[in-house]
């Protein structure tokens, strides 16, 4: 699926362009520049009830053998290698070359969760698991072709702020879990995070506007802005629905290099990491403009849908 770049920008909404990161400004720094596409450009737009939560938990999810860095640094940093082992690189093929375009989360041995706007029906994809450095051969990493891709039936690329920016990718073969490849935990249905709850965004987004994507996986602290805050008129207002979760928005902490479709990782009270968000859209004013935080699909609003997709496919 694709839409003209000049569409789908209600209230300054800017879809996170696949391959461009959560936005197109500097390396997790303030003052990021808008990545809203020009009129000539095109953007390739791009579940689990209790049963699925139990399945993931039984397999041991959200507890990486290599503990992530969790220092409260304002600017982003290179992640510790393989410390976010459910992070995947979604890549498409063009002219015989595979190119990174979006992030995603491995939530079962043969299922990946990403954003609907990452998927273009005209492209061929592969999922790379176990990656840290995109330009190096790495032991334990593997590229797997999709067997099937399911985009949420209510996703509308013309009206991004309507929500439902979620897709599931069934892999053609199950992955083998290892220190480099682990499953993400899904929060229980309806879970809401408190305002300023500390979460981390991860990805290989662009290092600067128009520049190359990062070679090494990046991470940045992104505190949650709860719905009561994020939906205030001078924040996102009615553009943010209850099926979304916001993070950032103070104009200082900026997640400019996370990936479209990538996870918002938050540690629960038991010390287990859960993927609470799927990177969806940013403001046309900039990657972390004051009171315009990055908006994510709230995973806990789609548990039933995720579960149905996995059971029916």
matplotlib code that plots the C-alpha trace (Angstrom):
import matplotlib.pyplot as plt

x = [0.0, 1.2, -0.3, 0.8, 3.1, 1.0, -2.0, -2.8, -1.5, -4.4, -3.4, 0.2, 0.5, 3.5, 3.6, 6.9, 8.4, 9.7, 13.5, 13.5, 13.2, 10.7, 11.6, 14.3, 16.2, 19.6, 20.8, 18.2, 18.8, 16.6, 15.7, 14.9, 13.6, 10.3, 10.3, 6.9, 7.1, 6.9, 3.9, 5.9, 7.1, 5.4, 5.4, 5.1, 2.5, 2.8, -2.2, -2.9, -5.5, -4.7, -3.9, -1.2, 0.2, 0.5, 2.1, 4.8, 5.4, 5.7, 8.4, 10.2, 9.8, 10.9, 14.0, 17.0, 20.1, 22.1, 20.5, 19.9, 21.5, 19.0, 20.8, 18.5, 20.5, 18.6, 20.3, 20.2, 23.1, 24.2, 22.3, 24.3, 24.7, 21.7, 20.2, 16.9, 16.7, 13.1, 13.9, 13.8, 14.8, 12.1, 13.8, 12.5, 14.2, 15.0, 17.3, 18.7, 19.6, 17.9, 17.2, 16.2, 12.8, 11.1, 11.5, 9.2, 9.0, 9.2, 6.3, 6.2, 8.6, 7.0, 5.2, 6.4, 4.4, 5.0, 3.1, 0.6, 2.1, 5.3, 3.7, 3.4, 1.7, 4.0, 7.2, 8.9, 10.1, 12.3, 12.6, 16.1, 16.3, 19.3, 20.7, 22.6, 24.9, 23.1, 26.3, 28.2, 27.8, 26.7, 26.6, 23.1, 21.3, 19.1, 16.9, 13.5, 10.9, 7.3, 4.7, 1.9, 1.4, -1.9, -2.6, -5.4, -8.6, -9.5, -6.2, -6.8, -3.6, -5.4, -6.5, -3.5, -4.9, -7.9, -5.4, -5.2, -1.6, -0.7, 0.3, 1.4, 4.0, 3.9, 7.4, 7.9, 9.8, 10.0, 13.1, 15.4, 15.6, 19.1, 20.9, 20.5, 16.9, 14.2, 10.5, 8.9, 6.3, 2.9, 1.2, -2.1, -5.2, -6.1, -2.9, -2.2, 1.0, 1.3, 2.4, 6.2, 6.6, 10.1, 10.2, 12.8, 12.5, 14.9, 15.7, 18.1, 16.5, 18.4, 21.2, 20.2, 17.8, 18.4, 21.4, 22.1, 20.3, 22.3, 24.5, 24.2, 20.9, 20.0, 18.0, 16.7, 14.7, 11.1, 8.9, 5.2, 2.7, -0.6, -3.8, -5.1, -1.9, -1.4, -5.0, -5.0, -5.9, -2.3, -0.8, -2.3, -5.9, -8.4, -5.8, -4.7, -7.1, -7.3, -5.9, -2.6, 0.2, 2.4, 6.0, 8.3, 7.0, 9.0, 11.2, 14.3, 14.2, 13.8, 13.5, 14.6, 16.2, 13.8, 12.2, 8.7, 7.0, 9.6, 8.8, 8.3, 9.9, 8.8, 9.8, 6.9, 6.9, 8.3, 11.3, 10.1, 10.2, 7.0, 6.4, 3.7, 3.9, 4.4, 6.0, 3.3, 3.5, 5.1, 4.4, 5.0, 6.7, 9.6, 10.6, 10.0, 8.4, 7.2, 3.8, 3.9, 5.3, 5.8, 2.6, 2.5, -0.1, -1.0, -0.4, -2.7, -5.6, -5.1, -4.6, -7.8, -7.0, -3.4, -4.7, -7.3, -4.7, -2.3, -5.1, -6.6, -3.4]
y = [0.0, 3.5, 7.0, 10.3, 12.0, 15.1, 13.2, 11.9, 14.7, 15.8, 18.4, 18.2, 14.5, 13.1, 9.4, 7.9, 7.1, 3.6, 3.8, 7.3, 6.6, 8.0, 11.3, 12.8, 15.0, 14.5, 11.6, 11.5, 15.2, 18.2, 20.4, 17.5, 18.5, 17.4, 14.3, 15.1, 14.1, 16.5, 16.6, 14.7, 12.0, 8.8, 7.0, 3.2, 2.9, 0.7, -9.8, -11.5, -12.0, -13.7, -17.0, -15.3, -13.5, -16.9, -18.5, -15.9, -16.0, -19.7, -19.5, -16.9, -13.4, -10.0, -11.1, -10.6, -12.6, -9.4, -6.6, -3.3, -0.1, 1.9, 5.0, 8.1, 9.8, 12.5, 11.8, 8.4, 5.9, 2.8, 0.0, -2.8, -5.5, -7.9, -6.4, -6.0, -9.5, -9.2, -6.3, -7.2, -5.5, -5.5, -5.3, -5.0, -6.0, -3.5, -4.1, -7.2, -5.4, -5.9, -2.5, -1.9, -0.1, -0.7, -2.2, -4.7, -7.1, -10.9, -12.0, -15.7, -18.1, -17.5, -14.1, -10.5, -7.4, -4.1, -1.1, -1.3, 1.7, -0.3, -2.7, -2.2, -5.0, -4.4, -5.1, -8.3, -8.5, -10.4, -10.3, -10.3, -11.6, -11.4, -8.3, -5.5, -4.1, -4.0, -3.9, -6.8, -10.5, -11.6, -15.0, -16.0, -13.6, -15.0, -13.6, -15.3, -14.7, -14.1, -16.7, -14.2, -10.6, -9.5, -5.7, -4.6, -4.6, -1.1, 0.5, 3.5, 5.0, 8.1, 8.9, 7.9, 9.4, 6.9, 4.4, 0.6, 1.1, -2.5, -5.5, -9.1, -11.0, -14.8, -16.2, -19.1, -21.0, -20.6, -19.0, -20.7, -18.8, -17.9, -15.2, -13.0, -13.9, -13.8, -13.1, -9.8, -9.8, -8.3, -6.4, -7.7, -6.3, -2.8, -2.0, 1.7, 3.3, 6.2, 9.7, 9.9, 6.1, 5.4, 3.5, 3.0, 3.3, 1.3, 1.1, 1.9, 5.2, 7.9, 9.7, 13.0, 14.4, 12.7, 10.9, 7.2, 4.9, 3.9, 0.8, -0.1, -0.4, 2.8, 3.3, 6.4, 7.0, 8.1, 8.8, 8.2, 11.0, 9.6, 10.0, 12.8, 14.8, 13.8, 14.6, 18.1, 20.7, 22.2, 18.7, 16.2, 16.9, 14.7, 13.3, 10.9, 8.1, 5.8, 3.0, 5.0, 5.8, 8.8, 9.1, 12.1, 15.6, 17.7, 19.2, 17.8, 14.0, 13.0, 9.6, 10.6, 7.3, 4.7, 2.9, 3.1, -0.1, -0.5, -1.1, 1.1, -1.0, -0.6, -2.7, -3.8, -4.0, -7.6, -6.5, -7.9, -5.9, -5.5, -3.9, -1.3, 0.6, 0.3, 3.5, 5.1, 8.9, 12.2, 15.9, 17.7, 20.3, 18.1, 14.8, 15.8, 19.2, 20.5, 19.0, 16.9, 13.5, 10.5, 8.5, 4.7, 2.1, 0.9, -2.8, -3.5, -2.2, -5.0, -8.2, -9.7, -8.8, -10.2, -13.4, -13.9, -13.4, -15.9, -18.5, -18.1, -18.1]
z = [0.0, -0.6, -0.3, -1.8, 0.6, 0.9, 2.3, 5.7, 7.9, 10.1, 12.7, 11.5, 11.8, 10.0, 9.4, 10.4, 7.0, 6.8, 6.9, 8.2, 11.9, 14.4, 12.7, 10.7, 13.0, 14.7, 16.8, 19.5, 20.1, 20.5, 17.5, 15.2, 11.7, 10.4, 8.1, 6.6, 2.9, 0.1, -2.3, -4.9, -2.5, -1.6, 1.7, 1.8, 4.4, 6.6, 18.9, 21.9, 24.5, 27.8, 25.9, 23.8, 26.9, 28.6, 25.6, 25.4, 29.2, 29.2, 26.5, 28.6, 27.2, 28.1, 30.1, 27.8, 28.7, 28.0, 30.2, 28.3, 29.3, 31.4, 32.2, 32.1, 29.4, 27.5, 24.2, 22.6, 22.6, 20.8, 22.4, 24.1, 21.5, 21.5, 24.6, 22.9, 21.4, 20.2, 17.9, 14.2, 11.0, 8.4, 5.0, 1.4, -1.8, -4.6, -7.5, -5.9, -2.7, 0.7, 2.5, 6.1, 6.2, 9.6, 13.0, 14.7, 17.6, 17.7, 19.8, 19.0, 17.4, 14.0, 14.4, 14.2, 15.2, 13.3, 12.0, 9.2, 7.4, 7.0, 4.6, 0.9, -1.0, -4.1, -2.2, -1.2, 2.4, 4.8, 8.5, 10.1, 13.6, 16.0, 14.3, 16.0, 13.3, 10.0, 7.9, 9.6, 9.4, 12.9, 14.5, 15.5, 13.1, 10.4, 7.6, 7.2, 4.5, 5.5, 4.9, 5.3, 6.3, 8.0, 8.1, 10.5, 8.5, 9.8, 9.0, 6.7, 5.2, 4.2, 7.8, 9.9, 13.1, 12.9, 14.4, 13.9, 12.7, 13.4, 11.2, 11.9, 9.9, 10.0, 9.3, 6.9, 9.6, 13.4, 14.8, 17.2, 20.5, 21.8, 23.6, 20.5, 19.7, 22.3, 22.4, 23.4, 26.2, 25.4, 28.2, 29.5, 27.7, 28.7, 30.5, 30.7, 31.8, 34.2, 33.1, 32.8, 33.1, 31.7, 28.5, 25.7, 22.0, 19.8, 16.1, 13.3, 12.2, 10.2, 12.0, 10.4, 7.9, 4.5, 5.9, 6.3, 8.8, 11.8, 11.4, 15.1, 17.0, 18.8, 22.0, 23.8, 27.0, 26.1, 29.1, 28.6, 28.2, 29.4, 27.4, 29.7, 29.0, 25.3, 24.3, 25.7, 23.0, 23.0, 22.8, 20.2, 21.0, 19.3, 16.9, 19.7, 20.5, 23.5, 21.3, 21.2, 23.6, 23.5, 24.6, 24.8, 24.0, 26.4, 23.6, 25.2, 25.2, 21.6, 20.0, 16.5, 15.6, 16.5, 13.6, 12.2, 13.5, 16.2, 19.9, 22.9, 25.6, 29.2, 32.2, 34.5, 38.2, 38.1, 36.1, 32.8, 29.6, 27.7, 24.3, 25.0, 21.7, 17.9, 16.5, 14.3, 13.7, 14.7, 14.4, 11.1, 13.4, 14.3, 15.8, 19.4, 19.3, 22.6, 23.5, 20.3, 21.4, 19.3, 19.0, 19.1, 18.6, 22.1, 22.0, 25.0, 23.0, 20.3, 22.3, 21.0, 17.4, 17.7, 19.2, 16.5, 13.8, 15.3, 15.8, 12.3, 10.4]

ax = plt.figure().add_subplot(projection="3d")
ax.plot(x, y, z, "-o")
ax.set_aspect("equal")
plt.show()
